[in-house]
Each structure stands twice: as C-alpha cells, then as structure tokens.
Amino acid sequence: MATELKALIAATEAVGDAITAGHWEEAAQLEAKRRDSLRSYVQEQLEQDVDPSHLAAALQDLNQRTYQLKGEADHYQRKIIREAFVARTGEQAVATYARNSAKP
C-alpha cells in the first residue's frame, strides 16, 4: 500500500510540476493518468479489505494535495489572464499613439 501511495503522491506532484512550468497539455495528460491510477488503487484496496481508516487517511492526503494543485492552477490561470490583459492594453495604447502621432 505504501509504495502505491507514494506513486500516487509522485504522480500528483508531477501534475503540479507541469502546471508550474505552464505545460497545460502535459498536466492534463498526467492528471488523467493519475485519476486512473487512483481509481485502480482504491478498487484494489477495497478488494483487499484494507482497514477503511487507513484508506480514508490516504485519500484525504491526496485530496488535500489535489486542492493545492487546483489552487496553483487557478493562480497561474489568473496570472496569464492578467498578463494577456496588460499586453492587449499596451498594444491598444501603442496603436492609439501611432494614430495620433501620424496626424498632421
């Protein structure tokens, strides 16, 4: 159980690393694999009659890490939107200046 859990935590961290690097497509692919692994992990644990409190604790840890990743992704998304707005505003200002400068 510990090895599988460590692999799930590593997969969660890999998603986070991809988000931090701005590799959104890679993050989405890693997240899909992570979710598949998580489903398999839970199913295997249930089939092995693992103590539910141990399984619940492991899932709570993964859930907390997932919410942290979501927070990071939201942060980067807002940052990208702000940067795009600043770039668009700057382009508009330059275009306006160019139009006004060209007038006799």
Disulfide bonds with the S-S distance in Angstrom:
none
